[in-house]
Amino acid sequence: MRRYLYFIEMKKTELIKLLIKHPVSIFKKGIDAQQEKLFIDSLISDYKIDRLPTIDLLELFPGFEETLTTYSFLEGTSLITDIMLLKKLAKSYPECNYLEIGSWRGESIINVSEVSTHCTSVTLPPSEMNTDKRYTDVHGVFSKNAKNLTEILHNSHTFDFNTLDQKFDLIFIDGDHSYKGVLNDTKKTFNLRKDSNSVIVWHDYGVSTETVRHSVLKAILDGIPPENHKYLYHVSNTICAVYIENRNFSCYRTEFPTFPNKKFSVQVKAGKI
């Protein structure tokens, strides 16, 4: 019966219209809602939490200010604040060695490459991507000319990360966002941190900046040792989770709707590729 919980709050007329127009997608949403509920139950049972404590972006980086030179505003792209977070973190290392899992168009890694000594990308080869050629054609469109980038075209589920033979200051996990995918990437990269100052960032911890993707959270918690869970946080105004040691933060709980405690100024300039 759980799969039908998604429909209970809908008006009867709205449900009928949706079923007529999108019979497959509306049923899938019901299944997704059921699965998400199971992950919430599992999180509370195993870890007694349903979300991570939130670090305010301005506590992490007082006077936060950053610029992105490359951004597409297209579907599947990280939020502006997500990539800015990565760029700010990379700047905190004198010679940042950066690892990214799942790069696709290359928007995040090209921005980070501007402030890093070297970047490594482990990302799906076109042959394992969506069979739609339009999907594979945009692979690496932004990052293909980065001179300090090593791109490894390999599925992270089967890739042996020990072959990299190096440790990293900053790791960004943005590949397969399923529970199994996040669990795989978390387990394989946790010991690739250079030292206790190294940071891991998981994308899509949130469905939005205020709503948790519980399957991803469960995978993160299952993927690292329990004694290290105290270093896990959500960063406000992003959909990212982070692993940060050696810092004390004044954390709070983020829930929708959040009353804003800051405002951003935005300037956008576009140019042809």
N, C-alpha and C positions, 0 to 999 in steps of 0.2 A: 503493500500500500504506500510505501514511502515515496515512490516515484511520482505519485499523484499530488503530493503536497504542494508542488509548484503551482498547480492549477487552482487551488482552493481560494486564493485571494483574488482571483480574476472574476470579473462580471461574466455572467453566462453568455451574453451577446458578444462580448469581446473574445471569449474563448472560441465560440463558433466561427467567428470571422478568421481568427488565426489558424484554426484547424483546416478551414477551407483553403486558405491562401498558402499556408506553410505546414502541411501535415507532418513532414519529416522533421523539420527544424524545431517545431514546437514540442514534439515528442522527445527529441534529443535534449532540449532544455530541461525537460522534466527529469530525464536520466541524469544529466549533469547536476541538477539540484539535489537529487538523491545521493549521488556520489559525494558531493560536497558536504552534505549532512553527515555522512558516514565518517568523513575525515574530521569534522568538528568533534563528533562523538569520540573518535580515537584520540584526538589531541587532548581532550579533557580527561579521558581515562588514563592515558599514558603519561601526560606531562602537566596536567592541571592548568593548561592555558588554552586560549583560542586565538591569541595574537601576540606579537612581540611588543615589548615596551618601545615607545617612540622617542628618538632623539630629535630635538628641534634642529633644523638645518642651520639656524643662526648660532646655536651653541657649538655645533660641529665646526662651522666656519663663520666666526663673527664678521660682520660686514661683508657678507657673501656677495661676490661679484665675479662673473665669468662670461666669456664670449665663446660661442660656437661658430666656427668658420664654415661648417658643412652641416646642413639639416634639410630634410626633404619634405616634412609635414605630410608624409604618406603613411598608409596603413602598415602596421607591423613595426613601426619605428618606436624607439624608446621616447619617453617624454623628454622635453628639453632639460628639465631639472635632473633627470636620470643621468644624462650624458655630462651635464655640468658637474654633477657629483663625482663622476669618474675622473673628470679632468682635474678637479680640485684635489682629489685624493692623490692622483699621479704627481701633481706638483709638489706634494709634501715630501717626496723622495728626491734626493739630489740626482740620482741616476735611476729612474724608475724602470724596472723590468716588469712588463705587463703581459698577462695571459688572458685571452678572451676565448670563450667557448660559444660558438654560434655567432657569426659575423654578418652573414647575408649581404646586404648592400654595402656594409662597411662604414656606416655613419658614426658609430661609437668609437671604433678603433682608429679611424682617421683623425678624429678630434684628440683622442688620447695620445696618438703618435706624435703630435706636435709638441708635447711636453714630456715625452718619455725617451729614454735612451734606446730601448728596443721593445718591440711588441711581437707577440706570437699569437696567431689565430689558429684554433682547431675548429674547423667548420665543415659542414657536409659538402661532399663533392656534388657537382651538378647532377650526376647520374643517380643520386639518391634523394634529390629534391623533388618537389612537385613536378609531375610530368609535363605541366604546362610550360612551354618554351619561354613564355613571357616572364615566368617566375625565375627560371635559371638565367635568363639574359641579364637580369639586374644584379646578379651575384658579383660582389666586389666592385661595383661600379664606382664607388667613392674611394675605396682603399687601394685600388690596383696599382697606383703609382707611388705609394708610400715606400720610401727607401729604407726605413728601419723596421720593416715588417717581414716576418717569416710566416707564410700562410701554409698550413697543413690541411689538405683536403682529405678529411677522414671522419667517419662517424665516431663520436666520442664514446659510444657504447662499446666499441671494439678496439679503440685506440689505446695503445700502451703508453701512458704519459711518462713512464720512467725513461722512455727513449729520448725525451727532451733533454735529460741530463742537466737540469738547471732548476733553480728556485726563483720564486717571483715575489715582488713587493706587493703587487696588486693583481687580483684575479677576479674576472667578471664572468659569471655563469649565466649565459643567455641562450642556451641551446634548446633541447627538447624540454618543454615545460610540463610534461606529464610527471606524475609522482615518480615513476621508475627512472625517467630521464634526469630529473633533478637529483634524485638519490645517487644515481651512478656518477654524475659529474661532481657532486659534493664529496663523495667518498674518495674519488680518484685524485682530487686536487687539494684536499685539506692538508696533506703533508707536503705539498709543493710550495707552501709558504716559506719564504726565506728565513724569517725569524718571527718573534712575538710582535714585531711592529708591522708585519704584513697584514693586509686587509683583503677580505673576500666580499664581493658584492653579488647578490642574486637578483636578477631581474624578474619581474612579474610575481614577486612576493604578494603584491597587491593586485586585485582586479582594477582598482582605482587607488588614488592616494589615500583613501579613507576606508577601503574595503579589502579584506584579506582573501587571498586565494589559499584556502586551507590545505589543499593537496600539496602545494609547494612548501608551505610551512612545515607540514608533517615530514616531507622528504628532507628538508634541511635539518630538522631535529633528529631524525633517524640516521642522518648521514655523518654527524660529527659526535664525538664523545660527550656523554652527559655532563661531565665536569667542565666542558667548554661552553655550555649553553648560556651561561651568564654573560658571555661576550656578544650575544646576538641582539640586534636592534632593527627596528624599522626607522628609516630616515624620513622626517616629515616632508610633505610636498613632493614626494617621489613614490614610485611603486617598488622601491628597492629595499631589500634586507641587507644588513651588513654584519660582518664579523670583525670586531675591533677590540683588541686587548690594550692594556696599559692606559686606559682612560676612565674617568669617572664622569657620568652624565646625570643630569637631572631629567629623568624620563617621565613620560606620561602615557596615558592610554588614548589612542586615536579611534574614534568611532564616528560614523556618519549620522547626522551632519555635524561637521566640525566648525566651530566659530573661528574665523580667520584671526590669526595673531600677527600677521605680517602681510605686506603687499610687495609685489614685484613690479618693476618697470621693464617694459619690453620694447626693443627696437628691432625691426625686421628689415633686412635688405636682400632682395633676390636678384640672381643673375643667371643667365643661360649657361648650361654646361657645354 
